[in-house]
Structure formats: structure tokens, C-alpha cells
Amino acid sequence: MDREHSLESRLEKLLASLEKIKEQLEDIALDEMSEARAYSNMARACYEEDARWNLFLIAMDSIVHQEIAWALIRAINEIQVVAKELLSYRPRREDMGQVVDLVEIHKSIEDLAKSSYEGLLHLAEPGTTLRKLLELLVEEEKKHERLAIATAERLRNLLQQSNRREEEQD
């Protein structure tokens, strides 16, 4: 694999991007906090019920947006730690069998997580950020399950090829 597409290069590029994202997210979170307060004050003061509901929905979404921004900052911090650990650790070929087993186990966990999120969908107000996030999480868990299946298959094939080569050498 060429340097540009190596794991190390991809991780370094990702780390640089994450730092830029993190820098801007704090401002976004503070703006959303201000918006949430403003819209909740408007909703409190508004006499007309439908308008009051709409203002409340905007405030609710702004609160979710604010918390997402803060959560993304925390997530990025953790991602940066994991990426740096990945850059500093050199795996051993003999651990591949164990990795295959672990990926196989975690495939079913992805399906369980997907089902859990699906069970929450009907509780969230349609069209809200919360509902869209739950729908996104369902899709993300489906994606993780597909990736885990493909990764397990790829690793299993590589392990079988490696075992055949060892047998041929004996």
C-alpha cells in the first residue's frame, strides 16, 4: 500500500481534521445554547398554541444540537486517543485468530444495538432532530454489522491463506 493510503497516513490526516472540527464545535454549542434559551423564552411568552408548539420544537432541537456539539467534542477527544494508540501499537500476526473471534462476537452486538434504537423510534416526535438521530443510529448500527461481517470474512480468509502457506512450508 502506498504511503498516501497507509493506515498511518489516513490516521494522521484524520487527526488533523478532527482538531479543526473540535475548534469550531465549541462556538456552535454556545450558539445553540443561546438559541435554545431564546426560543424557549419566546414559547413561554407566546399566546397562540400552534406557534407556541413550533417555538418549543425549535428550542428542543436547539438543545439537542447543543448537546450533540458537546458530545462530539468529547467523542473527538476519545477518537484522538484511540487513533494515537493505533499509531503507536504494532499488532502481532499470531493474534489474528483472536481478532476474528472477537469480531464474530461483536457482530451480534451490532444487531442488538440496532434493535434497541428501532424500539425507541416510535417514542420520538416525527421530524425532530431526536427522531432523525435515532433513525441515523439505526442506520449506523446496520452499517457496523455489515462492516463487521465483511471484516470477519476478510480476516478469516487471510488466516486460512496464512495457515495453508505454513502447512505447505512444513
PyMOL commands that set and color helices and strands:
alter all, ss='L'
color gray80, all
select helices_A, chain A and resi 3-5+7-45+49-88+93-121+129-169
alter helices_A, ss='H'
color red, helices_A
deselect
rebuild
show_as cartoon
